[in-house]
Amino acid sequence: MKIGDLEIKGFAALAPMAGVADRAMREICIEKGAAFCVGELTSSKGVSLGDRKSFLLLACSEKERPIASQLFGKEPETMAQAAKEALKFNPDFIDINMGCPAPKVSGHGGGSALMKDPVLAEKIVKKVVEAVDIPITVKMRTGWDFDSINAPELAKRCEAAGASAITIHGRTKKQMYAPGIDYETIKNVVDSVKIPVIANGDIRDGKSAKFMYEKTGCDFVMVGRAAQGNPFIFSEINAFLKGENYTPPTLEERFETLIRQAKLMVEYKGERVGILETRKHTAWYMQGLSGAASLRRLCGEISSISDIEAICQKALELNRNL
């Protein structure tokens, strides 16, 4: 697949997840086979005002490539200016978010709220495309609710405005993350445009990735929540779609990856913030293990890397003979 002139190799990308898919997680996922990743949701208004936290969200490293900076907002000029600022961090492309369902984003006219105003959405894409010389992609949902499924129309508008690819999460804004993926609308988007379409939603292993490809005819797939605590999912998907055997990581390998990720979080965010944010990631790595409930309780008390190492040791003891 190509995003503009950018060649993308592989089968699955890491989805943007605000407060989750940070620099440390992105580096680990790329290492484990993610084809590309998208940075955390960043406010165009915050960037235009010089907000330090917004600029920190745009920071990326060579170990994360290919990577996109993801911006949200409702003002075409502000989005264009933020895109120019994002270029300082040398992203491979820029993604415009039109799918975030969070009230603090959609409630102020950004994210999935743009699906209610396709004309404005098209203007935003056009302005951003004109402002920078790297590819622009758009992430959307199927629609605002079941009575307003308009992703095919919006995708066509984005293509006309110069977008190089479309990512579609197969749920409405109102659905949030409730069960049920609308494969038909994803397929309709694929049939509506000539640019690549990346499908997102409930991809949790090689089998579900293959199903998405075959059901929708999409050009690529994107993995979100299933990568939480499981960056190895990209190696699994790659092997499955190549028809190769996949050997899951041992528990020791799983925990070694967790500890490296935690150390990177501390390095990039500082001791206090980094350690606090390792708690949820450590809990995700414990999913599916014997004693997972008690292990997750311990995760809520993590105050150092050594605490994470102790939890991993306890998990090994509880699961050694399984």
N, C-alpha and C positions, 0 to 999 in steps of 0.2 A: 504494500500500500504506500501511496505517496501523499503527503500533506504539503501541497504546493510542490516545491522542488526537494522537499525533505523525504528521503527514503526511510521507511519504517520497516524494520525486519522483526519477525516473530508473529505471535498470535494474539497476545493479550496485553493490555496496558493497565496501569494503576490509576484508579479514579481519584479525582480530587476529593478530599474529605477534610473539612474545616476542623481544626483542633485534633486531627488524627494523623493524616498523611503528611507529616512534617518532613523536614530535610533528612533526618535520621532514617525514618521509615522508607522514604523514597530511595535513598542510597541502597538500603538492604534489599528492597524489592527489585531494583535494577540489577543488582548483583545476582539475584535468584532467578532472573529471566524475564522480568517485565520489559516489554518492548519500548515503552516510554512512560512518562509520568506527568501529572499535572499538579502544579503547586496549589497551595491552600487558597481558598477564596479571599480575595483582597479588594477592599473598597476603593473604587476609583476616586471617590471624594476624599478619602483619607490620604491617598497618594498625592492628589492635587494640593492638599493642604500641608504636605510635608510631614505627615504623621510618622513617627519613628517605627511604631509597631507595624504599620502597613508596609513600610520598606523592608522590615525584617522578614515579612511573609514572602516577599519577592526574591529574597536571597536564595541562590542555588549554587551547586558545585559541579565540577566536571564529572563527578561520579554519578550524577543523576541524569545524564543525557541519554536520549533526547528528552527535553523537558519544556513544558509550557508554563507561562505565568497566567493565572486565571484572575480576571477582573469582573466586578459587578458594578452596576449603577444604572441610572435611568436618564442621564443627560449626555447626549451625543458628544458635545465638546469636551466635557469632563472625562468621558471614557477615552477619547482620542488623546487628550493630554496625558492621562495616566498610562496609556499604552506607550507613549514616547518615553515616559519616565522609566517604565519597565525595561526598556531596551538597555538601560545602564547595567542591568544584571545579565545581559546576553542570553535571554531565553531562545529556544529554537523556534517557538511559535507562541502566539497569544490566544488564549481561550476566553471567550465571552460567556459568562454564565447567565443563562435564561431558564435555569431549572431548579435553583435552590428554593425549597419550600419553607425554610425557616422564617417565622414571622418578622424577625429583626431585619431580614433582607427583603422578602416579598411584601412585607407590610409597608415598606417605604418606596415601593415601585420598582425595585430591582429583582434579580433572580427570576423566578417563575412568574412574577407579576407581568413581565414583559410579554408573556404569551397572550395576555388580554389586549395587547396593543401592538399587533404585527407591524403596523406602519412605523411606529416609533422604534421597534426592534430593528427593522430594516435600516432606518436612518443611523442607528448606533453602529451597526456593522459597517455601513458605507463609510462613516466618519473614521472609524478605527482602521479600516483597510487603507484609506487614503493617508493616514497619519504615519504609518510605519511600513517598512520594507521587508517584513517577515510574514509568514502565513498567519491567517486568522481563522480560528475554528469557533464553533458555537455549540454549547451544550444546552439541551432543552429537555422537557418532558413531553408526554403525549398531548397534554393540554392542561387547562386550569382545573377542570373537573370532567366527569363523564359526559356532560351536556355540551362541552366545548372542546372536543378533540380537534386540534388544528395544527398539529406538528407538521403534516405534509405541506400545508400552505406556508407556514413559517419557514420551513426548510427551503422552500423554493425562493422565498424572499431573501433569505440569507445568502443563498447561492447567487442570486441576481446582484446582491450588494458586494459580492467579491469573496465570500467565505470559501476556504479551501477544503473544509470537511465539517460534518455535522455529527455530534454525539447525541444520542437519544436514550434517555432512561425511560423504560417502558411502563411508567406509572404517571398518573396525573398529580398535580400539586396537592389536591385534596386527599389523595391516597396516601401521601407521605411515603412510608415504607411498608404499607400493609400488603399482605399476600396478593399475588396475582400480577402477571406481566402481560401487557398488551402486545403480543407478537405481531398481530395483524397491522397495527398502526406503525410499528417499526418497519415492517415490510413495505407499507405504503410510502413511508419516507424514502426508503431505498429506491422505490420505483419512481419517485417524484423528482429526484435530482440526479445529476451526473457526477457530482463530487462524492468522495468516499463517505460512507455512513458507519459510525462506530456505535455498536449496541451495548447497552448497560442495563443491568437488573437481574438479580438472582443467579448470577454466574458463580458457582461455588466449587467447581471441579472441571476436569477435562470433559466429562460427559455432557454437562450442562452448557459448556462453551461450544461444543460441537453442535448441540441441539439449537443454540441461538444462531449459529452460522447457517445451518440447514433450513431452519424455520423461516428466517427473515431474509436471507441472501445478503446480509450485512458484509462489509469489507473488513471489519475488525471487531473485537469485543473489549470491554473494559470491566475490570473487577474492582469492587468497592469493599463492602463490609467483610466479604469472605477472606480478604487479605489481612484483616486485623488479627494479629497473633499467628498468622500463617503466610509469611512471604513466599513460602515454598510452593504455594498454589500455582505460581507462574511456571515453575519447572515442571509441575505436574501437567498443566494444560499444554505446554510445549511438547512434552513427550507424548501425550495422548493424541494430539492432532498430527504428530509426525508418525504415529504408529509404533512408537518405541516403548520399551519397558521403563517404568518409573519406580524408583526405589525411594520410599518416603524417608525423611531424616530420622535418625535415632533420637531418643529423648535427649541424649547428651548433645547432639548436634543442634537440636531445637533450642536447648537452653543456652548453648554457646552463642547462638545467633541473638537470642534475647538480650544476653548480657552485653554483647557488642553494641546492639541497638541502644540500650540504656546508657551506655558510656558515651555514645555519640550525642544522645539527647542532652546529657549533662555538659558535654563539650560545647555544643551549639547554643544552649539556652541558659547555662549557668547552673550551679548546684541546686539552688532552691527550686526554681521552676522546673528544671530538668527532672529532678527526683519526683516531684509531685506528679508530673505527667507520665512518669514510668509506671505508676500504679495501675492505670487502666490497661496499658500495653502488657504488663506482666500478667494481669488477670486474663487477658485474651489468650496468651500463650498457654494458660492452664486449662483451657476449654477441652472437654472430652477426656480428661484424665481421671483416674480413680482418686477420690478425695478432693475433687475440683472445688466444691463449695467451701470447704475449710481453707483450701489454698487461696481462694479469692478473698476470703476474709482477711488473711494475712497481708494480702496485697494492699489493702486499705491502710496499712500501718507502715508501709515502706518509708524509710527515712535515709537510706544509703544504698549504694551498690551492694555492699555486703549483705544487706537484708534481702535483696533479690537473689543473691547467690545462695543464701540459706533456704529460701523458699524453693529454689530449684533443687537443692539437695534433698529437701523433705519430699518433693514431688517424685524424685528418683527412687527414694526409699519406698514410697507408697505404690509405685508402679513398676518396680524392677522385675517382678515375677509374672507380670501380666502378658 
